[in-house]
Amino acid sequence: MVPAIAAAAEMGVNSKTIQKYYDLLRRTISEENKELAILHFGAATIDPEFFYNDAAGAELGAEKKPLFCLAKREEGVSLLFTQPSLNKDFTAKQTILGWVYARDDKAFDSLDLDRIHFIRTDEKKSGDTYNAFWVFAKKGLLKYHGGFKKNFYLFMREMEFRFNHNSNKDSSLSYLISMLQGDLNNTETGDDNAQV
């Protein structure tokens, strides 16, 4: 997206107005991505115990804090955010490509991207491993100069959408327009810290 200040200047409106519409756009994208995850995996969240029980996560240690897992679907990837759950019967474990985790509580609380890493589920050693999504997402988040921290989950849903629709920008724009025409009037701004 064009930075809010630049878009506001170009359109002759207040930057807060642009920020409001960017927020509505992110919330609409987030709901759409959440629905896709539920459709494919039965949930948009995953119990963090799966991270600690995974061979890679178990080797990293209990001080590591998972933020979300990356799950493969036919049309791209879905982010399943961690949330303790009564439902421990996640049946799509084979679709989990890896986990994005914080090194410790401080990194988790501050969302310091230098201390947040990706590890594949088949990786046995600790540390970062290459993942196209996480490299893409980190580069995208850095452009917001820390502004993503207040609404981290919304910004991650935006990165998920951008990654899945990166190959054809015209198609992405058409898809966004159709999504907004159907949903923008029904999207509410809510709790800025809500996980989605």
C-alpha positions in Angstrom: 0.0 0.0 0.0 1.0 3.6 -0.6 2.0 5.1 2.8 -1.0 6.9 4.4 0.7 10.3 4.3 1.5 10.1 0.6 -2.0 8.8 -0.3 -3.6 11.6 1.8 -1.5 14.2 0.0 -2.3 12.8 -3.4 -6.0 12.6 -2.6 -6.2 15.9 -0.7 -7.6 14.3 2.5 -6.4 13.9 6.1 -3.9 11.0 6.7 -6.1 9.7 9.5 -8.9 9.2 7.0 -6.6 7.1 4.8 -5.4 5.2 7.9 -9.1 4.4 8.8 -9.7 3.0 5.3 -6.4 1.0 5.4 -7.6 -0.4 8.7 -11.0 -1.4 7.2 -9.2 -3.0 4.3 -6.9 -5.0 6.6 -9.9 -6.1 8.7 -11.8 -7.2 5.6 -8.7 -9.1 4.3 -8.2 -10.6 7.8 -11.8 -11.9 7.9 -11.5 -13.4 4.4 -8.2 -15.2 5.3 -9.6 -16.4 8.6 -12.6 -17.9 6.8 -10.3 -19.6 4.3 -8.3 -21.1 7.1 -11.5 -22.4 8.8 -12.7 -23.8 5.5 -9.4 -25.7 4.9 -8.3 -26.6 8.4 -11.4 -26.4 10.6 -9.9 -23.5 12.6 -8.0 -20.3 12.2 -6.0 -21.0 15.4 -3.8 -23.7 16.6 -2.9 -24.7 20.2 0.7 -23.7 21.0 1.2 -27.2 22.4 1.6 -28.4 18.8 4.7 -26.2 18.6 6.2 -27.6 21.8 5.3 -31.2 20.8 6.8 -30.8 17.3 10.3 -32.1 17.0 11.7 -28.8 15.9 9.9 -26.8 18.5 10.7 -29.2 21.3 14.4 -28.9 20.5 14.3 -25.1 20.7 13.1 -25.1 24.3 10.3 -23.9 26.5 11.4 -20.3 26.5 10.5 -19.9 22.8 7.1 -18.5 22.2 5.2 -19.5 19.0 3.2 -16.7 17.3 1.7 -18.8 14.4 2.2 -21.7 12.2 2.3 -21.6 8.4 0.0 -24.2 6.9 0.0 -25.2 3.2 -3.2 -25.2 1.1 -3.7 -25.7 -2.6 -3.9 -22.0 -3.4 -1.1 -20.8 -1.1 -0.6 -20.6 2.6 -2.7 -19.9 5.7 -1.5 -18.5 9.0 -2.9 -20.3 12.1 -2.3 -18.1 15.1 -1.6 -19.7 18.4 -4.3 -19.8 21.0 -4.8 -22.3 23.8 -7.6 -24.6 22.8 -9.8 -27.3 24.2 -9.7 -29.0 20.8 -6.4 -30.8 20.6 -7.5 -32.9 17.6 -5.9 -30.8 14.8 -5.9 -33.3 12.0 -3.9 -31.4 9.4 -0.5 -31.6 11.0 1.1 -32.8 7.8 0.2 -29.5 6.2 2.2 -27.4 8.7 5.2 -26.0 6.9 6.8 -24.5 10.0 6.4 -22.0 12.8 7.2 -18.4 13.4 8.3 -18.0 17.0 9.8 -15.4 19.4 13.1 -16.2 21.1 11.7 -15.3 24.5 9.0 -13.3 26.4 10.7 -10.0 25.7 10.8 -10.6 21.9 7.2 -11.9 22.1 6.0 -8.8 23.9 8.0 -6.2 21.9 7.5 -8.0 18.5 11.1 -7.3 17.7 11.5 -8.8 14.2 15.2 -9.4 14.8 14.3 -11.8 17.5 11.4 -13.5 15.7 12.3 -16.5 13.6 10.9 -19.2 11.3 11.7 -22.9 11.7 10.5 -25.6 9.4 8.7 -28.6 11.0 11.2 -30.9 9.5 14.2 -28.9 10.8 16.0 -30.6 13.7 18.5 -27.9 14.6 17.6 -24.6 16.2 17.8 -21.2 14.5 16.4 -19.6 11.4 15.7 -21.6 8.3 14.7 -20.2 4.9 11.1 -19.7 4.2 9.8 -17.6 1.3 6.8 -16.4 3.2 8.6 -15.2 6.4 11.3 -13.4 4.3 8.5 -11.7 2.3 6.5 -10.8 5.5 9.5 -9.4 7.3 10.4 -7.2 4.4 6.8 -6.0 4.2 6.6 -5.3 7.9 9.8 -3.4 8.0 8.3 -0.8 5.5 5.8 0.1 8.3 8.7 1.3 10.6 7.2 -0.4 13.6 3.6 0.7 12.9 2.6 -2.9 12.6 3.1 -3.6 16.3 -0.2 -2.2 17.5 -2.2 -4.4 15.1 0.3 -7.2 14.5 -2.3 -9.9 13.6 -4.0 -7.6 11.1 -0.7 -6.8 9.4 0.2 -10.5 9.3 -3.1 -11.2 7.6 -2.2 -8.5 5.1 1.2 -10.1 4.5 -0.6 -13.5 4.1 -2.9 -12.0 1.4 -0.1 -10.2 -0.4 2.0 -13.4 -0.5 -0.8 -15.5 -1.8 -1.7 -12.9 -4.5 1.8 -11.7 -5.3 2.1 -13.3 -8.8 -0.8 -11.4 -10.4 -1.3 -7.8 -9.2 -4.2 -7.1 -11.6 -6.0 -10.2 -10.4 -5.3 -9.2 -6.8 -6.7 -5.8 -7.3 -9.9 -7.2 -8.9 -10.3 -9.6 -6.0 -9.8 -6.9 -3.4 -12.4 -4.7 -5.1 -15.0 -7.5 -5.3 -14.3 -8.4 -1.6 -14.6 -4.8 -0.5 -17.8 -4.2 -2.5 -19.4 -7.1 -0.6 -17.9 -6.5 2.8 -16.7 -3.0 3.4 -20.0 -1.7 4.7 -20.3 -4.6 7.1 -16.7 -4.3 8.5 -16.4 -2.7 11.9 -13.4 -1.4 13.6 -13.0 -3.2 16.8 -10.4 -3.9 19.5 -7.0 -2.9 18.1 -5.3 -5.7 20.0 -7.7 -8.5 19.0 -6.1 -11.6 17.5 -7.5 -12.5 14.2 
